[in-house]
Amino acid sequence: MRCTIKAIETVYEGYRFRSRLEARWAVFFDALGIQWQYEVEGYEVNGVRYLPDFWLPTFSEGMWAEVKPIDLTPHEMNKARLLRDATNKPVWLCVGMPDTRVYTILTPGDPEAPDMLERPGETVGMPNADQAHGENRMFWQPGYEDADGYVRGTYLQCLGDHYLEAVNQAKAARFEFNAY
């Protein structure tokens, strides 16, 4: 017999999120001062329907954020790439709880460009620690992470206290059960 785990819909800041994990990411964005919009617009690309979780309008000149409890399946990864290609905007793959880790970012570009740096791709990054102080960008720094994707101890200081507090707020957030 197969066991199915159903996400708990959660209300935060007047939005009904499909899961507590999505609500925790909203808490994280708020704590860092990142503006967000939830499920702002759906798309159909090449016959595939897609409703991205978050649109971050002022972050990195506009970026999608897709929340998943575990790594994306090949089908979900393909949908995220289609979204990136159709909108020419990066897609931040927010896997698991907000944490002191690097995240995969699907970056846009010209697929016909001769230089690999200008082609659509995948990189790793984290929100800049100074986000709430006017920095609206992703901090791209491959090599700061260990084999599990977490920022190595010597580099944790680069994240700053504000970032660490945002992670703690997201993890500690408590929501009413059936508050809708």
N, CA, C and O of each residue as an XYZ file, in Angstrom:
720
protein
N       0.841     -1.166      0.000
C       0.000      0.000      0.000
C       0.893      1.239      0.000
O       1.866      1.314      0.751
N       0.561      2.187     -0.831
C       1.331      3.420     -0.969
C       0.778      4.496     -0.043
O      -0.430      4.725      0.004
N       1.663      5.149      0.686
C       1.274      6.221      1.606
C       1.478      7.564      0.910
O       2.539      7.812      0.336
N       0.481      8.420      0.958
C       0.577      9.741      0.365
C       0.567     10.790      1.468
O      -0.282     10.771      2.358
N       1.515     11.693      1.392
C       1.580     12.779      2.356
C       1.055     14.039      1.676
O       1.560     14.450      0.631
N       0.045     14.639      2.276
C      -0.570     15.836      1.697
C      -0.035     17.073      2.411
O       0.027     17.117      3.640
N       0.348     18.070      1.630
C       0.826     19.336      2.198
C      -0.319     20.025      2.935
O      -1.486     19.872      2.574
N       0.024     20.775      3.958
C      -0.963     21.506      4.748
C      -1.049     22.935      4.221
O      -0.077     23.688      4.280
N      -2.217     23.299      3.707
C      -2.408     24.686      3.287
C      -2.204     25.588      4.492
O      -2.608     25.260      5.608
N      -1.569     26.734      4.248
C      -1.172     27.607      5.351
C      -1.419     29.061      4.988
O      -1.105     29.494      3.879
N      -1.983     29.816      5.929
C      -2.230     31.240      5.712
C      -1.108     32.047      6.365
O      -0.739     31.824      7.518
N      -0.580     32.993      5.584
C       0.439     33.914      6.081
C       0.277     35.218      5.311
O       0.184     35.218      4.084
N       0.244     36.321      6.038
C       0.135     37.660      5.435
C      -1.036     37.761      4.454
O      -0.939     38.445      3.435
N      -2.131     37.082      4.764
C      -3.330     37.169      3.935
C      -3.336     36.266      2.716
O      -4.305     36.273      1.956
N      -2.288     35.494      2.510
C      -2.211     34.561      1.385
C      -2.420     33.148      1.891
O      -1.947     32.783      2.967
N      -3.131     32.357      1.106
C      -3.269     30.936      1.418
C      -2.269     30.188      0.550
O      -2.444     30.053     -0.661
N      -1.219     29.708      1.199
C      -0.172     28.968      0.503
C      -0.565     27.503      0.414
O      -1.293     26.997      1.267
N      -0.094     26.837     -0.596
C      -0.409     25.424     -0.792
C       0.294     24.532      0.223
O      -0.104     23.387      0.437
N       1.357     25.071      0.856
C       2.080     24.276      1.847
C       2.724     25.195      2.884
O       2.885     26.395      2.663
N       3.084     24.603      4.010
C       3.815     25.360      5.038
C       5.197     25.731      4.538
O       5.737     26.775      4.904
N       5.767     24.883      3.706
C       7.093     25.184      3.172
C       7.061     26.480      2.353
O       7.956     27.314      2.484
N       6.045     26.653      1.518
C       5.919     27.900      0.762
C       5.764     29.083      1.708
O       6.364     30.134      1.485
N       4.964     28.924      2.766
C       4.782     30.012      3.740
C       6.104     30.339      4.430
O       6.387     31.509      4.689
N       6.910     29.334      4.730
C       8.217     29.582      5.356
C       9.130     30.385      4.427
O       9.879     31.248      4.884
N       9.067     30.102      3.134
C       9.868     30.887      2.195
C       9.385     32.338      2.160
O      10.197     33.255      2.030
N       8.071     32.557      2.274
C       7.559     33.932      2.333
C       8.085     34.640      3.580
O       8.443     35.816      3.513
N       8.138     33.943      4.715
C       8.707     34.509      5.945
C      10.171     34.866      5.700
O      10.615     35.948      6.084
N      10.916     33.979      5.074
C      12.330     34.203      4.766
C      12.498     35.446      3.883
O      13.331     36.306      4.166
N      11.695     35.532      2.805
C      11.780     36.697      1.919
C      11.480     37.979      2.692
O      12.185     38.977      2.543
N      10.434     37.950      3.515
C      10.086     39.130      4.313
C      11.229     39.533      5.239
O      11.550     40.716      5.358
N      11.837     38.554      5.890
C      12.921     38.847      6.831
C      14.129     39.467      6.139
O      14.867     40.244      6.747
N      14.333     39.124      4.864
C      15.443     39.707      4.109
C      15.037     40.978      3.367
O      15.879     41.632      2.752
N      13.759     41.330      3.419
C      13.298     42.517      2.709
C      13.143     42.297      1.215
O      13.177     43.252      0.439
N      12.975     41.054      0.808
C      12.782     40.726     -0.609
C      11.292     40.804     -0.915
O      10.498     40.075     -0.321
N      10.910     41.676     -1.828
C       9.508     41.769     -2.227
C       9.113     40.495     -2.966
O       9.892     39.962     -3.756
N       7.900     40.009     -2.706
C       7.444     38.801     -3.369
C       5.973     38.910     -3.729
O       5.211     39.647     -3.103
N       5.598     38.172     -4.737
C       4.206     38.001     -5.134
C       3.977     36.505     -5.276
O       4.802     35.801     -5.859
N       2.867     36.019     -4.748
C       2.596     34.585     -4.746
C       1.694     34.198     -5.905
O       0.642     34.804     -6.108
N       2.102     33.196     -6.661
C       1.338     32.661     -7.786
C       0.701     33.778     -8.606
O      -0.508     33.798     -8.837
N       1.540     34.695     -9.030
C       1.066     35.901     -9.705
C       0.499     35.619    -11.101
O      -0.447     36.283    -11.525
N       1.064     34.649    -11.814
C       0.603     34.398    -13.177
C       0.990     32.991    -13.613
O       2.091     32.523    -13.323
N       0.080     32.325    -14.307
C       0.363     31.001    -14.853
C       0.762     31.109    -16.312
O       0.439     32.087    -16.986
N       1.461     30.104    -16.788
C       1.938     30.087    -18.170
C       1.636     28.745    -18.804
O       1.534     27.723    -18.125
N       1.494     28.771    -20.116
C       1.469     27.546    -20.897
C       2.556     27.686    -21.940
O       2.502     28.558    -22.807
N       3.554     26.804    -21.841
C       4.700     26.850    -22.739
C       4.850     25.481    -23.384
O       5.007     24.474    -22.693
N       4.802     25.451    -24.699
C       4.928     24.186    -25.438
C       3.932     23.146    -24.932
O       4.264     21.964    -24.831
N       2.722     23.579    -24.615
C       1.680     22.678    -24.155
C       1.790     22.272    -22.692
O       0.995     21.464    -22.212
N       2.772     22.827    -21.977
C       2.957     22.504    -20.564
C       2.442     23.673    -19.731
O       2.876     24.809    -19.918
N       1.519     23.398    -18.816
C       0.986     24.440    -17.936
C       1.851     24.549    -16.694
O       2.313     23.548    -16.145
N       2.061     25.794    -16.261
C       2.968     26.027    -15.135
C       2.513     27.244    -14.351
O       2.268     28.304    -14.926
N       2.400     27.092    -13.039
C       2.059     28.189    -12.147
C       3.216     28.342    -11.158
O       3.257     27.635    -10.151
N       4.160     29.258    -11.428
C       5.304     29.422    -10.528
C       4.859     29.884     -9.143
O       3.861     30.589     -8.996
N       5.625     29.468     -8.130
C       5.263     29.790     -6.757
C       5.407     31.274     -6.451
O       4.453     31.898     -5.986
N       6.571     31.849     -6.699
C       6.823     33.250     -6.347
C       7.422     34.013     -7.523
O       8.192     33.474     -8.317
N       7.046     35.274     -7.604
C       7.703     36.237     -8.472
C       8.346     37.261     -7.536
O       7.674     37.833     -6.678
N       9.643     37.486     -7.704
C      10.387     38.450     -6.899
C      10.683     39.645     -7.806
O      11.717     39.664     -8.473
N       9.797     40.641     -7.843
C       9.866     41.690     -8.868
C      11.088     42.594     -8.800
O      11.535     43.087     -9.835
N      11.639     42.824     -7.621
C      12.770     43.750     -7.520
C      14.088     43.027     -7.262
O      15.136     43.668     -7.183
N      14.050     41.730     -7.132
C      15.252     40.968     -6.808
C      15.939     40.508     -8.083
O      15.321     39.856     -8.924
N      17.213     40.845     -8.228
C      17.991     40.484     -9.431
C      17.256     40.882    -10.707
O      17.246     40.139    -11.688
N      16.647     42.055    -10.681
C      15.902     42.600    -11.824
C      14.742     41.698    -12.230
O      14.387     41.624    -13.406
N      14.163     41.021    -11.262
C      13.032     40.129    -11.499
C      13.490     38.687    -11.594
O      14.332     38.338    -12.421
N      12.919     37.854    -10.730
C      13.335     36.449    -10.674
C      12.174     35.609    -10.178
O      11.418     36.044     -9.310
N      12.025     34.404    -10.724
C      11.051     33.443    -10.242
C      11.674     32.653     -9.100
O      12.893     32.481     -9.059
N      10.855     32.172     -8.176
C      11.308     31.285     -7.113
C      10.337     30.114     -7.047
O       9.141     30.296     -6.818
N      10.858     28.929     -7.249
C      10.049     27.718     -7.258
C      10.415     26.880     -6.037
O      11.564     26.466     -5.887
N       9.431     26.627     -5.158
C       9.650     25.932     -3.892
C       9.314     24.452     -4.049
O       8.251     24.090     -4.552
N      10.240     23.609     -3.608
C      10.035     22.160     -3.629
C      10.587     21.557     -2.345
O      11.614     22.018     -1.846
N       9.925     20.526     -1.794
C      10.414     19.920     -0.558
C      11.703     19.127     -0.757
O      12.532     19.048      0.150
N      11.872     18.540     -1.945
C      13.076     17.784     -2.272
C      13.493     18.149     -3.682
O      12.784     18.885     -4.368
N      14.625     17.646     -4.117
C      15.103     17.975     -5.458
C      14.023     17.744     -6.503
O      13.193     16.844     -6.375
N      14.050     18.564     -7.526
C      13.053     18.487     -8.575
C      13.205     17.213     -9.393
O      14.314     16.738     -9.633
N      12.063     16.669     -9.817
C      12.083     15.545    -10.746
C      12.525     16.074    -12.112
O      12.486     17.284    -12.337
N      12.938     15.206    -13.018
C      13.295     15.678    -14.368
C      12.149     16.451    -15.032
O      12.393     17.435    -15.730
N      10.899     16.012    -14.820
C       9.747     16.714    -15.396
C       9.618     18.129    -14.820
O       9.409     19.086    -15.565
N       9.744     18.262    -13.491
C       9.650     19.581    -12.859
C      10.814     20.475    -13.275
O      10.632     21.676    -13.473
N      12.011     19.895    -13.410
C      13.170     20.669    -13.848
C      12.956     21.175    -15.274
O      13.316     22.308    -15.594
N      12.373     20.341    -16.122
C      12.088     20.761    -17.495
C      11.095     21.914    -17.503
O      11.260     22.861    -18.272
N      10.060     21.852    -16.656
C       9.086     22.946    -16.583
C       9.767     24.241    -16.130
O       9.484     25.312    -16.666
N      10.661     24.144    -15.147
C      11.374     25.337    -14.675
C      12.242     25.922    -15.791
O      12.333     27.142    -15.931
N      12.873     25.064    -16.577
C      13.684     25.553    -17.712
C      12.802     26.214    -18.766
O      13.174     27.237    -19.341
N      11.623     25.624    -19.018
C      10.690     26.236    -19.967
C      10.263     27.625    -19.487
O      10.163     28.557    -20.285
N      10.013     27.758    -18.187
C       9.646     29.063    -17.618
C      10.774     30.068    -17.827
O      10.538     31.192    -18.269
N      11.996     29.660    -17.510
C      13.158     30.536    -17.715
C      13.252     30.977    -19.169
O      13.436     32.160    -19.456
N      13.126     30.026    -20.080
C      13.286     30.336    -21.497
C      12.147     31.208    -22.027
O      12.379     32.098    -22.846
N      10.913     30.956    -21.563
C       9.761     31.717    -22.053
C       9.757     33.149    -21.538
O       9.315     34.056    -22.243
N      10.246     33.368    -20.312
C      10.193     34.704    -19.706
C      11.539     35.425    -19.735
O      11.612     36.624    -19.467
N      12.605     34.686    -20.062
C      13.965     35.229    -20.063
C      14.349     35.798    -18.693
O      15.060     36.799    -18.595
N      13.864     35.138    -17.644
C      14.156     35.531    -16.265
C      14.711     34.326    -15.513
O      14.335     33.190    -15.801
N      15.607     34.565    -14.547
C      16.145     33.446    -13.769
C      15.068     32.764    -12.940
O      14.058     33.371    -12.584
N      15.304     31.490    -12.640
C      14.424     30.711    -11.779
C      15.275     30.167    -10.632
O      16.211     29.396    -10.845
N      14.933     30.582     -9.417
C      15.620     30.152     -8.201
C      14.901     28.913     -7.696
O      13.714     28.976     -7.376
N      15.600     27.790     -7.622
C      15.021     26.543     -7.150
C      15.203     26.461     -5.635
O      16.271     26.101     -5.141
N      14.149     26.798     -4.918
C      14.156     26.858     -3.448
C      13.813     25.476     -2.915
O      12.652     25.185     -2.626
N      14.815     24.632     -2.788
C      14.612     23.246     -2.381
C      14.769     23.127     -0.866
O      15.790     23.519     -0.301
N      13.748     22.582     -0.227
C      13.780     22.410      1.213
C      13.536     23.723      1.945
O      13.113     24.718      1.356
N      13.815     23.700      3.244
C      13.653     24.890      4.085
C      14.728     25.922      3.741
O      15.823     25.554      3.316
N      14.425     27.205      3.921
C      15.495     28.201      3.799
C      16.621     27.824      4.765
O      16.369     27.473      5.917
N      17.844     27.900      4.291
C      18.951     27.452      5.111
C      20.242     28.118      4.657
O      20.241     28.940      3.741
N      21.323     27.760      5.296
C      22.647     28.288      4.948
C      23.255     27.397      3.880
O      24.273     26.740      4.100
N      22.623     27.389      2.739
C      23.086     26.564      1.635
C      23.041     27.367      0.352
O      22.439     28.439      0.295
N      23.669     26.850     -0.652
C      23.572     27.467     -1.966
C      22.419     26.796     -2.704
O      22.094     25.635     -2.454
N      21.811     27.541     -3.608
C      20.664     27.052     -4.352
C      20.964     27.097     -5.843
O      21.727     27.941     -6.313
N      20.353     26.178     -6.576
C      20.499     26.175     -8.025
C      19.652     27.301     -8.602
O      18.498     27.491     -8.217
N      20.250     28.046     -9.535
C      19.567     29.122    -10.239
C      19.640     28.787    -11.729
O      20.726     28.584    -12.272
N      18.495     28.732    -12.377
C      18.470     28.553    -13.827
C      18.580     29.936    -14.447
O      17.690     30.769    -14.277
N      19.654     30.181    -15.154
C      19.929     31.518    -15.678
C      19.565     31.619    -17.157
O      19.804     30.686    -17.923
N      18.987     32.752    -17.557
C      18.614     32.935    -18.956
C      19.820     33.337    -19.801
O      20.898     33.631    -19.284
N      19.611     33.340    -21.076
C      20.642     33.759    -22.016
C      20.180     33.420    -23.422
O      19.038     33.007    -23.628
N      21.044     33.591    -24.359
C      20.754     33.314    -25.758
C      21.225     31.902    -26.088
O      22.427     31.637    -26.055
N      20.296     30.976    -26.410
C      20.712     29.600    -26.679
C      21.629     29.465    -27.889
O      22.336     28.466    -28.023
N      21.624     30.460    -28.768
C      22.472     30.417    -29.967
C      23.818     31.096    -29.751
O      24.663     31.082    -30.647
N      24.031     31.683    -28.592
C      25.279     32.419    -28.333
C      26.480     31.476    -28.408
O      26.429     30.355    -27.904
N      27.563     31.939    -29.041
C      28.744     31.088    -29.149
C      29.459     30.909    -27.809
O      30.094     29.878    -27.591
N      29.369     31.875    -26.921
C      30.063     31.833    -25.638
C      29.182     31.141    -24.602
O      28.042     31.552    -24.387
N      29.692     30.106    -23.967
C      28.910     29.364    -22.970
C      28.401     30.258    -21.852
O      27.348     29.979    -21.278
N      29.125     31.331    -21.527
C      28.700     32.203    -20.442
C      27.406     32.940    -20.767
O      26.717     33.416    -19.865
N      27.078     33.033    -22.041
C      25.868     33.752    -22.436
C      24.716     32.819    -22.758
O      23.631     33.279    -23.112
N      24.930     31.524    -22.642
C      23.866     30.556    -22.897
C      23.071     30.317    -21.623
O      23.577     30.510    -20.518
N      21.804     29.890    -21.788
C      21.041     29.531    -20.593
C      21.772     28.430    -19.847
O      22.356     27.537    -20.461
N      21.740     28.493    -18.537
C      22.457     27.485    -17.779
C      21.968     27.357    -16.364
O      20.902     27.849    -15.995
N      22.776     26.685    -15.586
C      22.494     26.472    -14.176
C      23.726     26.876    -13.400
O      24.845     26.514    -13.763
N      23.523     27.618    -12.343
C      24.616     28.021    -11.485
C      24.141     27.890    -10.046
O      23.015     27.456     -9.800
N      24.970     28.253     -9.116
C      24.559     28.217     -7.719
C      24.725     29.592     -7.111
O      25.576     30.375     -7.534
N      23.901     29.880     -6.111
C      23.993     31.170     -5.447
C      23.125     31.196     -4.210
O      22.455     30.223     -3.864
N      23.160     32.349     -3.553
C      22.349     32.583     -2.368
C      21.987     34.057     -2.357
O      22.677     34.860     -2.984
N      20.912     34.436     -1.653
C      20.588     35.860     -1.593
C      21.726     36.617     -0.929
O      22.321     36.147      0.041
N      22.016     37.783     -1.459
C      23.070     38.600     -0.879
C      22.728     38.915      0.571
O      21.583     39.238      0.885
N      23.702     38.823      1.442
C      23.474     39.061      2.868
C      22.997     40.478      3.144
O      22.357     40.716      4.168
N      23.288     41.416      2.268
C      22.904     42.806      2.463
C      21.583     43.148      1.779
O      21.294     44.323      1.553
N      20.785     42.145      1.451
C      19.528     42.368      0.743
C      18.680     43.455      1.398
O      18.169     44.335      0.704
N      18.525     43.412      2.690
C      17.661     44.376      3.367
C      18.289     45.758      3.422
O      17.634     46.724      3.816
N      19.535     45.859      3.036
C      20.229     47.137      3.049
C      20.406     47.679      1.635
O      21.329     48.452      1.378
N      19.538     47.284      0.730
C      19.525     47.856     -0.605
C      20.131     47.009     -1.693
O      20.078     47.404     -2.858
N      20.704     45.865     -1.379
C      21.266     45.003     -2.414
C      20.157     44.083     -2.926
O      19.609     43.280     -2.171
N      19.839     44.204     -4.184
C      18.785     43.395     -4.787
C      19.385     42.445     -5.806
O      19.171     42.594     -7.009
N      20.135     41.470     -5.321
C      20.770     40.555     -6.261
C      21.074     39.227     -5.589
O      21.068     39.101     -4.364
N      21.337     38.256     -6.428
C      21.782     36.954     -5.950
C      23.299     37.002     -5.851
O      23.970     37.565     -6.716
N      23.823     36.417     -4.807
C      25.260     36.337     -4.591
C      25.721     35.042     -5.251
O      25.443     33.956     -4.743
N      26.416     35.146     -6.369
C      26.834     33.972     -7.129
C      28.251     33.603     -6.703
O      29.196     34.338     -6.991
N      28.401     32.497     -6.035
C      29.749     32.124     -5.627
C      29.898     30.613     -5.552
O      29.832     30.034     -4.468
N      30.097     29.973     -6.696
C      30.370     28.535     -6.648
C      31.641     28.276     -5.839
O      32.593     29.053     -5.893
N      31.642     27.197     -5.105
C      32.820     26.822     -4.346
C      32.722     27.116     -2.861
O      33.587     26.698     -2.090
N      31.681     27.828     -2.446
C      31.513     28.114     -1.022
C      30.836     26.946     -0.298
O      30.784     26.917      0.932
N      30.318     25.987     -1.071
C      29.523     24.932     -0.463
C      30.315     23.643     -0.276
O      31.313     23.395     -0.953
N      29.828     22.816      0.683
C      30.415     21.496      0.873
C      29.699     20.517     -0.057
O      28.883     20.928     -0.881
N      29.999     19.234      0.071
C      29.419     18.228     -0.824
C      27.897     18.148     -0.712
O      27.235     17.724     -1.660
N      27.332     18.547      0.427
C      25.878     18.510      0.617
C      25.190     19.805      0.205
O      23.968     19.912      0.313
N      25.947     20.784     -0.262
C      25.358     22.038     -0.716
C      25.255     23.113      0.339
O      24.723     24.188      0.062
N      25.744     22.864      1.539
C      25.683     23.864      2.608
C      26.949     24.702      2.600
O      28.030     24.215      2.269
N      26.801     25.964      2.969
C      27.949     26.870      3.002
C      28.936     26.357      4.044
O      28.574     26.094      5.191
N      30.176     26.221      3.624
C      31.216     25.702      4.514
C      31.453     26.662      5.665
O      31.304     27.875      5.518
N      31.822     26.108      6.810
C      32.007     26.866      8.046
C      32.808     28.146      7.902
O      32.429     29.172      8.467
N      33.903     28.111      7.160
C      34.744     29.300      7.032
C      34.057     30.408      6.250
O      34.443     31.571      6.361
N      33.049     30.065      5.464
C      32.360     31.064      4.650
C      31.040     31.520      5.257
O      30.415     32.446      4.740
N      30.602     30.883      6.352
C      29.335     31.268      6.975
C      29.312     32.751      7.337
O      28.265     33.393      7.256
N      30.460     33.298      7.736
C      30.513     34.715      8.092
C      30.164     35.608      6.908
O      29.736     36.745      7.105
N      30.338     35.118      5.682
C      29.981     35.897      4.490
C      28.475     36.120      4.395
O      28.025     37.105      3.810
N      27.694     35.200      4.974
C      26.243     35.338      4.921
C      25.759     36.484      5.795
O      24.795     37.164      5.445
N      26.404     36.703      6.910
C      26.032     37.799      7.797
C      24.926     37.422      8.756
O      24.170     36.481      8.519
N      24.841     38.173      9.849
C      23.845     37.911     10.890
C      22.422     38.070     10.378
O      21.531     37.327     10.790
N      22.193     39.036      9.477
C      20.848     39.290      8.965
C      20.324     38.068      8.209
O      19.165     37.684      8.363
N      21.176     37.470      7.404
C      20.785     36.272      6.651
C      20.489     35.123      7.608
O      19.483     34.429      7.462
N      21.370     34.927      8.590
C      21.174     33.844      9.550
C      19.881     34.042     10.350
O      19.191     33.071     10.659
N      19.555     35.283     10.683
C      18.310     35.570     11.393
C      17.097     35.262     10.502
O      16.086     34.755     10.990
N      17.191     35.560      9.222
C      16.095     35.257      8.289
C      15.858     33.748      8.216
O      14.712     33.299      8.200
N      16.930     32.973      8.173
C      16.813     31.514      8.176
C      16.129     31.054      9.464
O      15.223     30.221      9.431
N      16.568     31.600     10.589
C      15.970     31.214     11.875
C      14.498     31.595     11.963
O      13.695     30.823     12.488
N      14.131     32.766     11.459
C      12.719     33.180     11.480
C      11.867     32.233     10.644
O      10.770     31.854     11.054
N      12.368     31.852      9.477
C      11.613     30.954      8.606
C      11.427     29.588      9.252
O      10.346     29.003      9.184
N      12.480     29.084      9.877
C      12.395     27.767     10.517
C      11.516     27.794     11.765
O      10.842     26.809     12.068
N      11.517     28.909     12.487
C      10.771     29.002     13.744
C       9.328     29.454     13.563
O       8.557     29.430     14.523
N       8.949     29.860     12.371
C       7.595     30.383     12.148
C       6.546     29.344     12.543
O       6.673     28.163     12.221
N       5.529     29.796     13.232
C       4.407     28.948     13.638
C       3.153     29.501     12.989
O       2.920     30.710     12.968
N       2.361     28.600     12.468
C       1.148     28.988     11.766
C      -0.036     28.299     12.425
O       0.094     27.209     12.980
N      -1.188     28.948     12.357
C      -2.407     28.356     12.898
C      -2.780     27.133     12.045
O      -2.581     27.128     10.830
N      -3.314     26.116     12.692
C      -3.778     24.946     11.966
C      -5.216     25.185     11.541
O      -6.058     25.553     12.361
N      -5.500     24.976     10.264
C      -6.843     25.194      9.702
C      -7.350     26.611      9.987
O      -8.492     26.797     10.406
N      -6.498     27.596      9.760
C      -6.867     28.984     10.027
C      -7.502     29.654      8.819
O      -7.340     30.860      8.627
N      -8.204     28.911      8.022
C      -8.857     29.497      6.844
C     -10.252     28.971      6.688
O     -10.955     29.352      5.752
